[in-house]
Amino acid sequence: MLLSKAQWVHDLRLAGGVGADSTRAWYASAFRSLIEQLSDPPLDQITLEQLRHWRAALMSNGRSPWTVDGYIRAIKIAFRWLADEGYLDQDPAERLKRPRLPDPDPKAVSKEDLQLLLAAARITSARNYAIICVLADTGVRAGGLVGMKLGNLHLDRDPPSAVVWEKGGGGYGKARRVFFSPRTVEALELHLATRPKSRSDAVFLGRTRRPLTVSGLRQVIKTLAERAGCKGNVTTHGFRHGAAIGMLENGLDLGTVSRLLGHSGIAVTHKFYARWSDDQLADRHRDHSWLPDEDSA
């Protein structure tokens, strides 16, 4: 079986409901890069050395370390599945190491820009105001927000919450509950009172009264940021960063923030969000030092 045929077999697996379109496109891009490097050899003749040369070529072609890491991760997952399914006697990518990544700088929406966005959104529409409130309040991913259904929205319960479906299992197959503060509940109630009638049960609709898409959501945020005169780089995922950092700065423990964000483990939360400047560390040390202020003797 040629490598290109193996890609086709793996894509059939993803098309069976395991992966979203964006996930399939990412695997296809990784396979395409590998096929170009190796000239489409038989699958069982691929060696670890060839994969290492491919990794080196990726890193020398000016690709970001994040892209290289994503490609390698995709190929490692695909090859492991091909081996498990019997298409390979031995997985040549098992010992292929992923590159060391630089510490990511959190790209959070600033508090100042959040205030500007809330003011601009309130003027434009109840829908836009509710979107900003939900993003900032919950740290929900873009896919989770646009996929939110009326039947999974529970504003009259204590506590008010919603069930969203986000990344997991190769697509949007992971359900989690997000919770709303009173301001977000009020914003959602106002939005639902003015929401156009539609056959769709999506909470947020686009201009054609069909469910708002991820690209449509990004355009909403971009337009609002321009209208509000935001100074920072405002993205949908930036609200997630902002929510995480804001909760940590307000004293919420790392484990709870991790659960609220739907992370697979606390290490993910710590890596991306629990990063403090020296001044911030000094302030937190002063507020939380174990040493008493005065001798207790």
C-alpha positions in Angstrom: 0.0 0.0 0.0 1.4 3.4 -1.0 1.5 6.2 1.5 -1.1 8.1 -0.5 -3.5 5.1 -0.3 -2.8 5.0 3.5 -3.9 8.6 3.6 -7.1 7.7 1.8 -7.8 4.9 4.2 -7.2 7.1 7.2 -9.4 9.8 5.8 -12.2 7.3 5.5 -11.9 6.7 9.2 -12.2 10.4 9.9 -15.1 10.7 7.5 -17.0 8.1 9.5 -17.8 10.7 12.1 -14.6 10.7 14.2 -13.3 14.0 12.9 -14.5 17.5 11.9 -13.8 19.0 8.5 -11.0 21.1 9.9 -9.4 18.0 11.5 -9.5 16.1 8.2 -8.0 19.1 6.4 -5.1 19.2 8.9 -4.3 15.5 8.5 -4.5 15.9 4.7 -2.0 18.8 4.9 0.4 16.7 7.0 0.1 13.7 4.7 0.6 15.9 1.6 3.8 17.3 3.1 5.1 13.8 3.9 4.2 12.4 0.5 6.0 15.3 -1.2 9.2 14.7 0.9 9.3 10.9 0.4 7.8 10.7 -3.1 4.9 8.5 -2.1 6.7 5.2 -1.0 5.1 2.0 0.0 3.8 2.4 3.6 5.7 -0.6 5.0 9.0 0.8 3.6 9.0 4.1 5.5 11.7 4.3 8.1 12.3 6.4 11.2 15.3 8.0 9.5 13.1 9.2 6.6 10.6 10.7 9.0 13.4 12.5 10.8 14.6 13.9 7.4 11.0 15.1 6.8 10.9 16.8 10.2 14.2 18.5 9.5 12.9 19.7 6.1 9.8 21.1 7.8 11.9 23.0 10.3 14.3 24.4 7.7 11.5 25.6 5.3 10.5 28.5 7.6 7.4 26.8 9.1 6.5 27.8 12.6 7.4 25.3 15.3 3.7 25.1 16.1 2.9 24.0 12.5 5.8 21.4 12.5 4.6 20.1 15.9 1.1 19.8 14.6 2.1 17.9 11.4 4.3 15.5 13.4 1.6 14.9 15.9 -0.9 14.2 13.1 1.4 11.7 11.4 2.2 10.0 14.7 -1.5 9.5 15.5 -2.3 8.4 11.9 0.6 5.9 11.8 -0.3 4.5 15.2 -3.9 3.9 14.0 -2.6 2.3 10.8 -0.4 -0.1 12.9 -3.3 -0.9 15.3 -5.5 -1.7 12.3 -2.9 -4.0 10.8 -1.9 -1.9 7.8 1.6 -1.7 9.4 3.6 -4.4 11.1 5.6 -1.8 13.0 5.0 1.9 13.6 8.0 3.8 12.2 6.8 7.1 13.8 6.7 5.7 17.3 10.1 7.1 18.2 9.8 10.3 16.1 10.2 13.2 18.5 8.2 16.4 18.3 10.1 19.7 18.3 10.7 21.7 21.5 8.2 24.5 21.5 8.8 28.0 22.8 6.7 29.1 25.8 3.5 30.5 24.3 2.6 34.1 25.1 -1.0 34.3 26.2 -2.9 36.3 23.6 -5.7 37.4 25.9 -8.2 40.1 25.2 -7.3 42.9 27.6 -9.6 44.3 30.2 -9.7 47.6 28.5 -10.6 46.1 25.1 -13.2 43.9 26.8 -15.0 47.1 28.1 -14.8 48.7 24.7 -16.2 45.5 23.1 -19.1 45.3 25.6 -20.1 48.9 24.9 -19.9 48.5 21.1 -21.8 45.2 21.2 -24.6 46.6 23.3 -25.2 49.3 20.7 -25.2 47.0 17.7 -27.5 44.2 18.8 -28.6 42.0 21.6 -27.1 39.0 19.9 -23.6 40.6 19.7 -23.8 41.7 23.3 -24.8 38.2 24.4 -21.9 36.7 22.3 -19.3 38.9 24.0 -20.7 38.1 27.5 -20.7 34.4 26.9 -17.2 34.4 25.4 -15.8 36.5 28.3 -17.7 34.8 31.1 -17.1 31.1 30.2 -14.0 30.9 28.0 -16.0 28.7 25.6 -14.3 27.9 22.4 -15.6 29.3 19.1 -17.0 25.9 18.0 -18.7 25.5 21.4 -20.5 28.8 21.1 -21.8 28.5 17.6 -22.9 24.9 18.3 -24.9 25.9 21.4 -28.5 24.7 21.2 -31.6 26.1 22.7 -32.4 22.8 24.3 -29.0 22.7 26.1 -29.4 26.3 27.4 -30.6 26.3 31.1 -31.1 29.9 32.2 -33.8 29.1 34.7 -31.8 26.6 36.7 -29.6 27.1 39.7 -26.8 27.6 38.6 -27.7 28.8 35.1 -25.6 27.0 32.6 -25.4 25.4 29.1 -24.0 22.2 27.7 -21.6 22.8 24.8 -19.8 20.5 22.4 -16.1 21.2 21.8 -12.9 19.6 20.5 -12.4 16.0 21.6 -12.2 12.5 20.0 -10.9 14.0 16.7 -13.8 16.4 16.2 -16.4 18.2 18.3 -17.3 15.1 20.3 -16.6 16.4 23.9 -19.5 17.8 25.9 -19.0 20.0 28.9 -21.1 22.4 31.0 -20.4 26.1 31.2 -21.8 28.4 33.8 -23.2 31.9 33.5 -22.9 35.0 35.7 -26.0 37.2 36.2 -24.8 39.7 33.5 -24.5 36.9 31.0 -28.0 35.5 31.9 -29.5 38.9 31.4 -27.7 39.3 28.1 -28.9 35.9 26.9 -32.5 36.5 27.9 -32.5 39.8 26.0 -31.1 38.0 23.0 -33.6 35.2 23.1 -36.5 37.7 23.4 -35.4 39.4 20.2 -34.0 36.3 18.3 -35.6 35.9 14.9 -37.8 32.9 14.3 -35.9 30.1 12.7 -36.1 26.4 12.0 -32.7 26.1 13.6 -32.3 25.4 17.3 -29.0 27.2 17.4 -28.8 29.9 20.1 -26.9 32.2 17.8 -28.0 32.8 14.2 -26.4 34.4 11.2 -27.9 36.9 8.8 -29.8 34.2 6.9 -31.4 32.9 10.1 -29.2 29.8 9.9 -26.7 28.8 12.6 -23.8 31.2 13.1 -20.6 29.6 11.8 -17.1 29.9 13.3 -16.0 32.1 10.4 -19.2 34.2 10.9 -18.4 34.5 14.6 -14.8 35.6 13.8 -16.2 38.3 11.4 -18.6 39.5 14.1 -15.6 39.9 16.6 -13.4 41.6 14.0 -16.1 44.1 13.1 -16.9 44.9 16.7 -13.2 45.3 17.5 -12.8 47.8 14.7 -15.9 49.7 15.7 -14.9 49.8 19.3 -11.4 51.0 18.5 -9.7 48.1 20.4 -5.9 48.6 20.8 -5.0 44.9 21.2 -5.3 41.9 18.9 -8.9 40.7 19.5 -9.7 37.1 18.5 -12.3 34.6 19.5 -9.7 32.5 21.3 -8.4 35.6 23.0 -11.5 35.7 25.1 -10.6 32.1 26.3 -7.2 33.3 27.3 -8.6 36.4 29.0 -11.2 34.4 30.9 -8.5 31.9 32.2 -6.0 34.6 33.2 -8.7 36.8 34.7 -10.0 33.9 36.9 -6.4 33.1 38.0 -5.7 36.8 38.8 -8.9 36.9 40.8 -7.6 34.1 43.0 -9.3 31.0 41.6 -7.2 27.9 41.9 -5.5 26.3 38.9 -7.4 23.0 39.2 -10.8 24.7 39.1 -9.8 27.0 36.2 -8.7 23.8 34.3 -12.1 22.2 34.9 -14.0 25.3 33.9 -12.1 25.5 30.6 -12.6 21.9 29.8 -8.9 21.1 29.7 -7.7 17.5 29.6 -5.4 18.1 32.5 -4.0 20.8 34.8 -0.7 20.8 33.0 -2.3 22.3 29.9 -3.8 25.2 31.9 -0.5 25.8 33.7 1.5 25.8 30.5 -0.7 28.3 28.6 -2.1 30.6 31.3 -0.4 30.4 34.7 2.4 32.7 33.8 3.2 35.7 35.9 5.6 38.6 35.8 8.0 39.2 38.7 5.8 42.0 40.0 2.7 39.7 39.8 4.6 37.0 41.6 5.7 39.4 44.3 2.1 40.6 44.8 0.8 37.0 45.0 3.6 36.0 47.4 2.7 39.0 49.6 -1.0 38.1 49.7 -0.5 34.4 50.2 2.7 33.9 52.1 2.6 31.2 54.8 4.7 33.2 57.2 2.6 35.1 59.8 2.9 38.9 59.8 4.0 39.0 63.4 5.5 36.5 65.9 2.7 34.5 67.4 4.8 33.6 70.5 
